[in-house]
Amino acid sequence: MYLETETVSVVEAGKRLGLGKTGAYQAIAAGEIPHRHFGHRIRVPVNLLERLTTDETYEPAPCKKCTPEHPTLNGPLSKGQ
């Protein structure tokens, strides 16, 4: 069985949280926004984003892929290009 979860981009998640593009990627890198990696793409599940904004006790699980050396978080997007 295939379960489908609605996701949004990091930029869209940032908008919903009142963050700009750079702030959203920094929050992803810091593990403050729940996310999933699909190759070099990072997507934010809408259900976890909503939980983050409504449940004061919710803390996203740490992401093992989000390290300073990770190309998606250290590439052109993180440098504002």
C-alpha positions in Angstrom: 0.0 0.0 0.0 1.3 3.5 -0.9 0.6 6.3 1.5 0.6 9.8 0.0 1.6 12.8 2.2 1.2 16.3 1.0 4.5 18.2 1.1 5.6 21.8 0.4 8.9 23.3 -0.6 11.2 24.7 2.0 10.4 28.2 0.8 6.7 27.6 1.1 7.1 26.2 4.6 9.1 29.2 5.5 6.4 31.5 4.2 3.9 29.7 6.4 6.1 30.2 9.4 6.9 33.8 8.6 10.5 33.1 7.4 12.3 34.1 4.3 14.2 31.7 2.0 17.5 31.9 3.9 15.8 31.6 7.3 13.8 28.6 6.2 17.0 26.8 5.0 18.8 27.7 8.2 15.9 26.3 10.2 16.0 23.1 8.2 19.8 22.8 8.8 19.2 23.4 12.5 16.6 20.7 12.6 13.8 23.1 13.6 11.6 22.3 10.7 10.6 18.7 10.0 11.5 17.6 6.5 12.3 14.7 4.2 15.1 14.3 1.6 14.3 13.1 -1.9 17.7 13.0 -3.6 18.9 16.7 -3.4 15.3 17.9 -2.8 14.0 18.7 0.6 10.3 18.7 1.2 8.3 19.5 4.3 5.3 17.3 5.1 2.2 19.6 5.6 0.9 17.5 8.5 4.2 17.9 10.5 4.4 21.6 9.6 0.9 22.1 11.0 1.8 20.1 14.1 4.9 22.2 14.6 2.7 25.3 14.7 0.0 24.0 16.9 1.6 21.5 19.3 4.0 23.3 21.8 5.5 20.0 22.9 6.4 18.7 19.3 10.1 18.6 18.4 11.2 17.4 15.0 13.4 14.3 15.0 17.0 15.1 14.1 18.0 14.6 10.5 21.2 12.6 9.9 21.5 14.0 6.4 21.6 17.6 7.5 25.2 18.2 8.2 27.3 21.3 7.3 28.9 19.2 4.5 25.5 18.3 2.9 25.4 19.8 -0.6 21.7 20.8 -0.5 22.2 22.9 2.6 25.6 24.2 1.7 25.0 24.8 -2.0 23.8 27.8 -4.0 20.5 28.1 -2.2 22.2 28.6 1.2 24.5 31.3 -0.3 21.6 33.4 -1.6 22.4 32.8 -5.3 
